[in-house]
């Protein structure tokens, strides 16, 4: 017997995480502003330390360096900006 979409093998159904109140389009604008000349490659909802909701965006800088930028899901502040050379 096949499982329903979203159902785990233990019978529990996965529920999507709630989205931050900040609109994703606004988070893209804010994340790209954290890396001058950067372009957002991807964005996803995340949970911040302490339980708040946020957006995490991968931003490619003009120098080819990727940044993981975290945008607070309530007030749009940049709460993280780390680089990755991979």
RAPEZI-V102871 format. One record per residue. N is the residue number from 0. RES is the residue in one letter. PSI is psi as a letter, one per 20 degrees, with the letter a starting at -180 (NA if undefined). OMEGA is omega in degrees with one decimal (* if undefined). Layout:
{{N/RES/PSI/OMEGA} {N/RES/PSI/OMEGA}}
This chain:
{{0/X/p/-178.8} {1/X/q/178.7} {2/X/q/175.8} {3/X/q/178.7} {4/X/p/179.0} {5/X/i/-179.5} {6/X/p/178.0} {7/X/r/-178.5} {8/X/h/179.2} {9/X/j/176.3} {10/X/i/178.7} {11/X/q/179.5} {12/X/p/177.1} {13/X/p/178.1} {14/X/p/179.4} {15/X/q/177.0} {16/X/q/177.6} {17/X/q/178.4} {18/X/q/174.5} {19/X/q/179.4} {20/X/h/176.5} {21/X/p/179.5} {22/X/q/-179.0} {23/X/h/179.8} {24/X/h/177.7} {25/X/h/178.0} {26/X/h/177.2} {27/X/g/179.3} {28/X/g/-178.5} {29/X/g/-179.2} {30/X/g/-179.6} {31/X/h/178.5} {32/X/i/179.5} {33/X/i/179.1} {34/X/n/-177.2} {35/X/p/-178.8} {36/X/j/-176.9} {37/X/q/178.0} {38/X/p/179.7} {39/X/p/177.5} {40/X/h/-179.8} {41/X/q/178.2} {42/X/q/178.8} {43/X/q/176.1} {44/X/q/180.0} {45/X/r/175.0} {46/X/p/179.1} {47/X/q/174.5} {48/X/p/-176.0} {49/X/i/172.3} {50/X/i/179.1} {51/X/q/178.6} {52/X/q/-176.8} {53/X/r/170.5} {54/X/p/172.6} {55/X/p/-178.2} {56/X/q/170.3} {57/X/o/-176.9} {58/X/p/177.6} {59/X/o/178.9} {60/X/r/-179.5} {61/X/i/178.5} {62/X/j/179.5} {63/X/i/179.6} {64/X/p/177.4} {65/X/p/178.1} {66/X/p/170.2} {67/X/o/-175.9} {68/X/p/177.8} {69/X/p/-179.2} {70/X/p/178.4} {71/X/p/-175.2} {72/X/i/-179.8} {73/X/g/-173.4} {74/X/j/174.3} {75/X/j/175.3} {76/X/q/175.1} {77/X/o/-178.2} {78/X/i/177.5} {79/X/q/176.5} {80/X/n/179.9} {81/X/q/-177.9} {82/X/q/176.8} {83/X/p/-179.7} {84/X/j/-177.1} {85/X/NA/*}}
